């Protein structure tokens, strides 16, 4: 598969439908010979990220108003009010806590 096929505007090729992995990511393999450490590695990554993210505070930029659109299921799409033509965006200021 060439890079141009993978990056096509139509998205992923139909042949990827057989992959049961989250986000079609095959880092841990798929099927009967899937990596035994996949669940542990995923849990470990969540613990690390939760430890890192506690050191940050996110602030909405002043004067920016958001509209949230329900896309179905649990998906919500944020857009800046008056800039819906630019698509989904959520500009935030990041502050590192001591």
C-alpha positions as CSV (number, residue, x, y, z in Angstrom):
1,X,0.0,0.0,0.0
2,X,1.5,3.3,-1.0
3,X,1.4,6.4,1.2
4,X,-1.0,8.1,-1.2
5,X,-3.5,5.3,-0.8
6,X,-3.3,5.5,3.0
7,X,-3.6,9.3,3.1
8,X,-6.5,9.4,0.6
9,X,-9.5,11.6,1.3
10,X,-11.8,8.6,1.3
11,X,-10.1,7.3,4.5
12,X,-9.0,3.8,5.3
13,X,-9.2,1.1,2.6
14,X,-12.0,-1.4,2.9
15,X,-9.4,-4.2,3.6
16,X,-8.9,-2.7,7.1
17,X,-12.4,-3.6,8.1
18,X,-11.2,-7.0,9.2
19,X,-8.9,-5.5,11.9
20,X,-10.5,-5.6,15.3
21,X,-7.9,-3.4,17.0
22,X,-8.8,0.0,18.4
23,X,-8.3,2.7,15.7
24,X,-7.0,0.0,13.4
25,X,-3.6,0.2,15.2
26,X,-1.7,-3.0,15.0
27,X,1.0,-2.2,17.5
28,X,0.1,-5.3,19.6
29,X,-1.1,-7.4,16.7
30,X,-4.6,-8.9,16.2
31,X,-6.4,-12.2,16.2
32,X,-5.5,-15.4,18.1
33,X,-1.8,-14.4,18.5
34,X,-2.4,-10.9,20.0
35,X,0.2,-9.7,22.5
36,X,-0.5,-10.9,26.0
37,X,0.7,-7.6,27.4
38,X,-1.7,-5.4,25.4
39,X,-4.2,-4.8,28.3
40,X,-1.4,-4.2,30.8
41,X,0.4,-1.7,28.5
42,X,-2.8,0.1,27.8
43,X,-3.6,0.4,31.6
44,X,0.0,1.5,32.3
45,X,-0.2,4.2,29.7
46,X,-3.4,5.5,31.2
47,X,-1.7,5.7,34.7
48,X,1.2,7.6,33.2
49,X,-1.0,10.1,31.3
50,X,-3.2,10.7,34.4
51,X,0.0,11.5,36.4
52,X,1.3,13.9,33.8
53,X,-2.0,15.7,33.1
54,X,-2.4,16.6,36.7
55,X,0.5,18.9,36.3
56,X,-1.4,21.1,33.8
57,X,-4.4,23.4,34.0
58,X,-6.3,24.3,30.8
59,X,-8.0,27.7,30.4
60,X,-10.4,28.9,27.8
61,X,-9.1,32.0,26.0
62,X,-10.8,35.2,27.0
63,X,-13.5,36.4,24.6
64,X,-13.9,33.0,22.9
65,X,-17.3,31.3,23.1
66,X,-17.8,27.6,22.2
67,X,-20.7,25.8,20.7
68,X,-20.9,22.1,21.2
69,X,-22.6,19.9,18.7
70,X,-23.8,16.3,19.5
71,X,-22.6,14.1,16.7
72,X,-24.3,10.9,17.8
73,X,-23.4,8.3,20.5
74,X,-21.0,10.0,23.0
75,X,-19.3,12.2,20.4
76,X,-19.5,16.0,20.9
77,X,-17.8,18.4,18.5
78,X,-16.6,21.8,19.8
79,X,-16.5,24.8,17.5
80,X,-15.7,28.5,18.1
81,X,-18.8,30.6,17.9
82,X,-18.7,32.6,14.6
83,X,-16.0,30.4,13.1
84,X,-18.0,27.2,12.3
85,X,-16.6,27.3,8.8
86,X,-13.2,26.5,10.2
87,X,-14.4,23.2,11.5
88,X,-13.9,21.7,14.9
89,X,-11.5,23.6,17.2
90,X,-11.1,24.4,20.8
91,X,-8.3,26.9,21.5
92,X,-7.0,26.6,25.1
93,X,-4.2,28.1,27.2
94,X,-2.1,25.6,29.0
95,X,-0.5,26.4,32.4
96,X,2.0,24.1,34.1
97,X,1.4,23.8,37.8
98,X,4.3,23.6,40.3
